[in-house]
Amino acid sequence: MTMHIIFLIDSNALKQNPGGQFGNPKNYPGPHPPLKYGRGDDPNTYTNQSGDTSVTVYFNEEVLISVQDSNSSIGVACAPVGFVAMSWAGSTINLGDLTGGDAVIGDISFRDTRVNSYGYDYVVGSNSPWSPEGNTDYLVTRHDANLTSPVKRNPYILVPALSTAGTLKYGLEFYCAIGGEYIGNYWFDPSIMIAAQQ
């Protein structure tokens, strides 16, 4: 099973607040963007919630995370480019035990194979392994993206199946362009609740 989480960013707010650079994003302006989530291929059936909602997933369920423009503008192109493991609560393992290879989170995949939206390709060879984030205890993996036109894609992050109960607070960095012009990278910090199998 796959849990789909779609963050609905407000491109109108971003126009007034230019972002940072890849690996050094600015805070998303205002509160966390709202989200919708669910299983299956029809986003019209997903649950709509505030951006502070901790989405519950189950053991052996992968998580697909994407960002979309809440204004449905064809001229807005977004791509998640960074996943920051910030904190873990719920068991005795530490954050470092969560990441990489066969660990709880495993290796994050940055993909762009679903063809139903406008305009990014991930940069070949730019995927980084899990590594410390600055002077924090956070761990991060990133993959840069380029705006491409007229190729149509819907880039997303795939978090592999999870196997330990707890709550992961994470940072999500995304890249955004409006009208073919790059306006910067942004980030915010939602969370995932990993629950026992239903």
Secondary structure, DSSP 4 states (H G I P E B T S, - for coil): -EEEEEEEE-HHHHHTS--BBTTBPEEPSSSPPPEEEEESS-GGGSEEE-TT-EEEEETT-EEEEEEEETT--TTEEEEEEEEEEEEEESSS--GGGGBSTTSSSB--EEE----SSS-EEEPTT-PPPSEE-TTSS-EEEE--EEE-SS-----EEEEPPP-S-EEEEEEEEEEEEETTEEEEEEEE--EEEEE---
